[in-house]
């Protein structure tokens, strides 16, 4: 190995493996994603095994490193966990690119390995982005339907409160109005951690740039919806019986709704009330995250404690509250604690 490049190789091996370890620990300890955690670990070990590390620590000279005290504008800023993941993945890719280039000087085989690993990291980055778009954080799933205060007003409150998801439910027959409302809500939620989901209509979801679509049992089948949407949309599916929960496990959906757990406030022609014990059984049967829906209020949250459902969907409990923003924040905070 050319002695003069030992410091470069050592620094970029550390840069790449440390960045991978940060991402790996997020998926190990925070996201509980065994598949991505293992893929990241495999890549990290492959990097470490591709270049002999003996002698490299001796090449370090932190005291005289001219770049040690230099700072980039964004180095100390992380606005969200997503920022942490993105910045560390870029760090990994940059380190691999440097290794690929300098190893061409006297270790072309190792250089080729670094190139292969770099492209594998591009694919992992893509998969992380897709999973992020199609994953719900725990807490309140707010459904907005026929609101006196308007969809946009409630959407702003939800984004301000950091609510995991809001669904736009419009049951009228004016598609242009539906799209107009969806586009307005998309503008409010864009760039935030609040997922925007359109009820029933895949076309409206795609045209408005929404994060997802929620389908009922009588809507377009999930496989056809996935064919239309590809990886662009999170897809949810309503279920009302344990048989439907079982069938949903074979569908290309990202979560299921289950209920009504209690007598709904917002529907006259609703499915039979399931109750809390059926909800617990649905969660046990499902490999997919479960969103509990139907008549849920802040007071009833305690009855759902320990059910392990991912989210609670609320409609009337928030929309009819004297202070909807305060109510959604209270429901979200408490559901994060007990679910």
C-alpha positions in Angstrom: 0.0 0.0 0.0 1.3 3.5 -0.8 2.2 5.0 2.5 1.1 8.5 1.6 -2.5 7.5 1.2 -2.7 5.5 4.5 -4.3 8.4 6.3 -6.9 8.8 3.5 -7.8 5.2 3.6 -7.9 5.1 7.4 -10.1 8.2 7.7 -12.6 7.1 5.0 -12.9 3.5 6.4 -13.8 5.1 9.7 -16.1 7.6 8.0 -18.0 4.9 6.1 -18.3 2.4 8.9 -19.2 4.9 11.6 -21.9 6.4 9.3 -23.3 2.9 8.7 -23.3 2.1 12.4 -25.4 5.3 13.2 -28.0 4.2 10.6 -27.9 0.6 11.7 -28.6 1.5 15.3 -31.6 3.6 14.3 -33.1 0.6 12.5 -32.1 -1.7 15.4 -33.2 0.2 18.4 -35.8 2.7 17.1 -37.4 1.1 14.1 -37.2 -2.6 15.0 -36.4 -3.4 11.4 -34.5 -6.6 11.4 -34.1 -6.7 7.6 -32.5 -3.3 7.2 -30.4 -3.7 10.3 -28.9 -6.9 9.0 -28.3 -5.5 5.5 -26.5 -2.5 7.0 -24.4 -4.7 9.3 -23.5 -6.9 6.4 -22.3 -3.9 4.4 -20.3 -2.6 7.4 -18.5 -5.9 7.8 -17.8 -6.2 4.1 -16.1 -2.8 4.1 -14.0 -3.7 7.1 -13.0 -7.0 5.5 -12.1 -5.5 2.1 -9.1 -3.6 3.2 -6.5 -4.9 5.7 -6.5 -2.5 8.6 -3.2 -3.5 10.1 -0.9 -0.5 10.1 -3.6 2.0 9.4 -4.0 3.4 12.9 -0.3 4.3 12.9 -0.9 6.6 9.9 -3.3 8.8 11.9 -2.2 12.2 12.9 -5.2 14.1 14.3 -3.0 16.8 15.8 -1.8 18.0 12.5 -5.0 17.4 10.5 -5.7 20.7 8.7 -9.4 19.7 8.3 -10.0 18.9 12.0 -11.3 22.4 13.0 -13.1 23.2 9.7 -16.9 23.1 9.9 -19.5 22.9 7.2 -22.6 25.0 7.5 -24.9 22.0 8.2 -22.6 19.7 10.2 -24.1 20.6 13.6 -27.8 20.9 12.4 -30.2 17.9 12.5 -33.9 18.9 12.3 -35.2 15.3 12.5 -34.3 11.7 12.6 -34.7 11.7 8.8 -31.9 14.3 8.6 -29.7 12.0 10.8 -30.3 9.1 8.4 -29.7 11.1 5.2 -26.6 12.9 6.4 -25.0 9.7 7.6 -25.9 7.8 4.4 -24.2 10.6 2.4 -21.2 10.4 4.7 -21.0 6.6 3.9 -21.3 7.2 0.1 -18.7 9.9 0.1 -16.3 7.8 2.1 -16.7 4.8 -0.2 -16.1 7.0 -3.3 -12.8 8.3 -1.8 -11.8 4.7 -1.0 -12.7 3.5 -4.5 -10.5 6.2 -6.1 -7.4 6.0 -3.9 -7.4 2.2 -3.8 -7.1 2.2 -7.6 -3.5 3.1 -7.1 -2.3 -0.2 -5.7 -5.4 -2.3 -4.7 -7.7 -2.4 -7.8 -9.6 -5.4 -6.5 -10.4 -3.6 -3.3 -11.4 -0.6 -5.3 -13.9 -2.7 -7.2 -15.4 -4.0 -4.0 -15.8 -0.4 -2.7 -17.7 0.5 -5.9 -20.0 -2.5 -5.5 -20.7 -1.5 -1.9 -21.3 2.1 -2.9 -24.0 1.0 -5.3 -25.5 -1.3 -2.7 -25.7 1.7 -0.3 -27.6 3.6 -3.0 -30.1 0.8 -3.1 -30.4 0.8 0.7 -30.9 4.5 0.7 -33.7 4.1 -1.8 -35.3 1.4 0.3 -35.0 3.5 3.4 -36.8 6.4 1.7 -39.6 4.1 0.4 -40.0 2.7 3.9 -40.0 6.1 5.5 -42.8 7.3 3.1 -44.8 4.1 3.8 -44.5 4.0 7.6 -46.7 5.5 10.2 -45.3 6.8 13.4 -47.2 5.8 16.6 -49.9 8.1 17.8 -53.0 9.9 16.4 -54.3 9.3 12.9 -56.6 12.2 12.3 -59.5 11.8 9.9 -60.9 15.0 8.5 -64.5 14.8 7.1 -67.2 17.5 6.6 -65.5 20.0 8.9 -67.2 23.2 9.9 -63.8 24.8 10.4 -62.4 23.6 7.1 -59.8 21.0 6.1 -57.0 23.5 5.8 -57.4 24.9 9.3 -57.3 21.4 10.9 -54.4 20.3 8.7 -52.4 23.3 9.9 -53.1 22.4 13.6 -52.1 18.8 12.9 -48.8 19.7 11.3 -48.1 22.2 14.1 -48.8 19.5 16.7 -46.6 16.9 14.9 -49.5 14.5 14.3 -48.3 11.3 12.5 -51.0 11.2 9.9 -54.1 13.0 8.6 -56.6 11.6 6.2 -58.8 13.6 3.9 -62.2 12.0 3.7 -64.6 13.5 1.2 -67.8 11.7 0.3 -69.2 14.1 -2.2 -69.3 13.6 -5.9 -67.4 16.8 -7.0 -64.0 15.4 -8.0 -62.6 18.8 -8.9 -63.4 20.0 -5.4 -61.9 16.9 -3.9 -58.6 17.4 -5.8 -58.6 21.1 -4.9 -58.9 20.3 -1.2 -56.3 17.5 -1.5 -53.8 19.9 -3.2 -54.3 22.5 -0.5 -53.7 20.0 2.3 -50.7 18.6 0.5 -49.2 22.1 0.4 -49.7 22.4 4.2 -48.2 19.0 5.0 -45.4 19.0 2.5 -41.9 18.8 4.1 -43.4 17.9 7.5 -43.5 14.7 9.5 -47.3 14.5 9.1 -48.3 11.9 6.5 -51.1 13.0 4.2 -53.5 10.3 3.1 -56.5 10.5 0.8 -59.5 8.4 1.4 -60.8 6.0 -1.3 -59.4 7.7 -4.4 -56.0 6.6 -5.8 -56.2 9.1 -8.7 -56.7 12.0 -6.3 -53.9 10.8 -4.1 -51.5 10.6 -7.1 -52.6 13.9 -8.6 -52.3 15.8 -5.4 -48.9 14.3 -4.5 -50.3 12.7 -1.3 -48.3 10.3 0.8 -50.9 7.6 0.7 -54.4 6.4 0.0 -56.8 4.6 2.3 -59.1 2.0 0.8 -62.4 0.6 2.0 -63.6 -3.0 1.4 -65.7 -1.7 -1.6 -63.0 0.4 -3.2 -60.5 -0.5 -5.9 -58.7 -3.7 -4.8 -55.3 -3.1 -3.2 -53.4 -5.0 -5.9 -54.8 -2.8 -8.6 -54.1 0.3 -6.4 -50.5 -0.8 -5.9 -50.1 -1.4 -9.7 -51.2 2.1 -10.3 -49.3 3.7 -7.5 -46.1 1.7 -7.5 -43.9 2.7 -4.6 -45.2 6.2 -4.5 -48.0 5.7 -2.1 -48.6 4.2 1.3 -51.7 2.1 1.1 -54.1 1.4 4.0 -57.1 -0.9 4.0 -60.2 -0.9 6.2 -61.1 -4.2 7.9 -64.1 -4.8 10.1 -63.9 -8.5 10.9 -61.1 -10.9 11.9 -61.6 -12.8 8.6 -60.9 -9.5 6.7 -57.8 -9.0 8.9 -56.5 -12.4 7.9 -57.1 -11.8 4.1 -55.5 -8.4 4.4 -52.2 -10.0 5.3 -51.8 -11.2 1.7 -52.5 -7.8 0.2 -49.8 -5.3 -0.8 -50.8 -2.8 1.9 -48.8 -1.0 4.5 -51.3 -0.9 7.4 -54.9 -1.8 8.1 -57.6 0.0 9.9 -59.8 -2.0 12.2 -63.2 -1.1 13.6 -65.5 0.4 14.5 -64.1 -0.4 18.0 -66.9 1.8 19.5 -70.1 3.2 18.1 -68.9 5.8 15.5 -69.8 9.5 15.8 -69.5 10.2 12.1 -71.3 7.4 10.3 -75.0 6.4 10.3 -74.5 3.3 8.1 -71.6 1.7 9.9 -70.3 -1.8 10.2 -71.0 -3.8 13.4 -69.1 -2.6 16.4 -66.1 -4.8 17.1 -65.1 -4.0 20.6 -61.7 -3.8 22.3 -61.1 -7.5 22.6 -61.5 -8.0 18.9 -59.1 -5.2 18.3 -56.5 -6.9 20.5 -57.0 -10.1 18.5 -56.7 -8.3 15.2 -53.3 -6.9 16.3 -52.2 -10.3 17.4 -53.2 -11.8 14.0 -51.8 -9.0 11.8 -48.2 -8.7 10.5 -49.2 -5.2 9.4 -49.6 -2.2 11.7 -53.2 -1.7 12.9 -55.0 1.6 13.2 -58.0 1.4 15.6 -61.0 3.5 14.5 -64.5 4.2 15.5 -65.8 6.3 18.4 -62.4 6.7 20.0 -62.1 9.6 22.4 -59.4 10.8 24.8 -61.3 9.1 27.7 -61.6 5.8 25.9 -57.9 5.6 25.2 -57.2 4.0 28.6 -59.3 1.0 27.5 -57.0 0.5 24.5 -53.8 0.6 26.7 -51.5 -2.3 25.8 -53.4 -3.3 22.7 -50.2 -2.7 20.6 -52.1 -1.0 17.8 -49.9 1.5 16.0 -52.4 4.4 15.8 -55.8 5.5 17.0 -58.0 7.2 14.4 -60.2 10.1 15.6 -62.8 12.1 13.8 -65.5 13.6 15.9 -63.5 13.7 19.1 -61.3 16.3 17.6 -63.5 18.0 15.1 -66.2 18.7 17.7 -63.8 19.7 20.5 -63.9 23.3 21.8 -60.2 23.5 21.0 -59.4 20.9 18.3 -55.6 21.7 18.3 -55.4 21.1 22.1 -57.5 17.9 21.8 -55.5 16.3 19.0 -52.3 17.0 20.9 -53.7 15.5 24.1 -54.9 12.4 22.3 -51.6 12.0 20.3 -49.4 12.4 23.4 -51.4 9.9 25.5 -51.7 7.3 22.7 -47.9 7.5 22.2 -47.5 6.6 25.9 -50.0 3.7 26.2 -50.2 1.9 22.9 
